[in-house]
Amino acid sequence: MGAAQSSKPETGSEQKQGRDLWSVDKDVARAKSPSMASVINDLGLVREVCRCQPANASAQAQDEAVNLVLLNSVAAIHAHVVGQLLDTVLPLSIDIDYWNSQDDGVATLALYLVQSLPWRLAGWGSEIADTVFGFVNGRKGSVSESVSALYSSISTKQLFPEVVLSSEKDEDNVCASASANAIAPLLRVPRSVNVLSLTRREIRYKLRKLEDAQNLLAAMIGQLCQATVSTGTSSDEKAASGMNNVDIVMRQIKQILAACIEKSTQTDNSKPALLPDTDINRICQAEELAKKAQTASAQFAQRLERYRRPSLIARGWLPALAFIFCARQLTLYISDNREDFKEWLFDGAATLQNYVAQYILAPLRSAYETIRYGKHSYSVVTEESLLSDFRSLEDMVVGFARRFGSVDAADVRRRVESGDLSDVMQVYAREMQQPFKNAVFGDLVEAMLIQVQKVKVDVGQTMAALDKLLKSNELNFLLLSTVPATLSIYAAGRWISSKFSWWVGGSSRHTVSSISVVMRDIDRLLNNSGHEEISTVARAGCTTMAVAHGKLICFTHYLRHHARVLPDSGACGKVRVGSGWVSTLPRTRTMFLQDIRDIESVALDSAQKRNVVDRMYRTFRFL
């Protein structure tokens, strides 16, 4: 049989850790447990065998086989119900987050109202039509009652059927006036109708219902996880304790399934009546529980359908219409100005091409030619020009000195080369004693022109030194000239890349934010463990410890779901956080799941689990 064949004998340490079964990955645990169809088939076969077995057969062997199948079947039902409840956790959390986001401000309230308005008007019109049809056919009793019902149906508040009104005093006054005057109030709308206030009350009403359902779901998960079944018992174990454990778990599963299936949100605190404790009765009850467990999640979700977020069509029709309208207008504008757009496009491309070619490629090409061929782009003065000026200065000084007695030209040239113009300066000092006379009849002008040539040579030497300095740093200047253009293009590319990665990496970014929020909730739950009372679950008859443990399992289930985006490679990875990236350690996902299992473990107390949370904050930088 499928359930019996899938079981293995369990050691003492495994039975001791039986309450940690839910700390294993839920997908893996569900894959190991048999399906409900296989469990129902095995239980049916065992039931038929028990009915057809003769009374004088080996009763001990039969009881052991029946107990083995029953234990494994109840364990499989238990695991399947826990998995079904955990499957409801994530959709419920998504709906709660949606209603919280809709209650942010006036803009979100107005958007939600407009999105849901067609469905509200359709329901409102249907109700008015039913009221009018009943009034015409005389099914509403007296005329005053019919008018009151008709006036109530055309009230604007009927657009918000989910709102629980705190006071009906105004409506009673309206109905009384309708009885006095049957026609006039039909066209009158109440003055104090705040549509956005009614919308907010509707959102908060649905949010409160979903939060109550979430607390109840956490209580049911905690209650189930506190009771486990040891599978695959050996033949020498006492059957009484095993069957007693089976009865307790079956009773709890029956309570949980009743809370999921029944319309009431409260579970019965009294113990459900069970049939006499015989093997065949236990098998029949287990078979019934297996059939109900197949649809427990769907029926629980169906109970909350009226409080869930609107459908995709209701949420998307307004953005779709806005997108279609904007796309149509943009298409018409582009088609009307096609030539202008083409010209702008070509001009922009040519401008960008010239910008890159002139301010990036040309300096880089010059730098390459400087490195490869020794060409220089920066040159202030040439060596030929400087040498020609110096030779002219030497000839002018030698000629001037010969006129005043100096006949050694080599000595004069040597002194000029070292910067000595004493031959000229002596004559210049003598001529300056009578400047006006010597300027006309003497050698003052010639001495002054020689000094001007000397100044020209000195300036040329200075420029040559500057030219040498420029040539030695020409490569740096060429590379620096490309920096502004390169930085501008890099900044533009980085901005476009960040916007694109912000859109593409939105799932990872929001997932990391969700992980941080859930980690805060876990820390808060561990700090308040044992001190927090939940009214909804208290009515269900669950202990505070079961509620806290169920909430903890729900939170860790969120973390397991969000941990799929974390890298798990042997090398360091990156995770998108906000507008940037954060590096992660090797095997981040594996270490993250190990810490989650430590948080779920019942072997650790609240203080130790808080230490695990602190370790996660120290280890994972994205938190």
Secondary structure, DSSP 4 states (H G I P E B T S, - for coil): -HHHHT-----HHHHHTGGGGGGS-HHHHHHHSPPHHHHHHHHHHHHHHHHHS-TTS-HHHHHHHHHHHHHHHHHHHHHHHHHHHHHHHHHHHHHHHHHHHHTS-HHHHHHHHHHHHHHHHHHHHHHHHHHHHHHHTT-S-SHHHHHHHHHHHTSGGGG-TT---S--HHHHHHHHHHHHSSSGGGGPPPS---HHHHHHHHHHHHHHHHHHHHHHHHHHHHHHHTS----S--TTS-HHHHHHHHHHHHHHHHHHHHHHHSSSS---SSPPP---S-HHHHHHHHHHHHHHHTTHHHHHHHHTGGGSPPPHHHHHHHHHHHHHHHHHHHHHHHHHTHHHHHHHHHHHHHHHHHHHIIIIIHHHHHHHHHHHH---S--SS-HHHHHHHHHHHHHHHHHHHHTTT---HHHHHHHHHTT--HHHHHHHHHHTTSHHHHHHHSSHHHHHHHHHHHHHHHHHHHHHHHHHHHHHTHHHHHHHHTHHHHHHHHHHHHHHHHHHHHHHTHHHHHHHHHHHHHHHHHHHHHHTTTT---HHHHHTT--HHHHHHHHHHHHHHHHHHHGGGS--SSS-EEEEETTEEEEE-TTHHHHHHHHHHHHH-TTS-HHHHHHHHHHHHHH-TT-
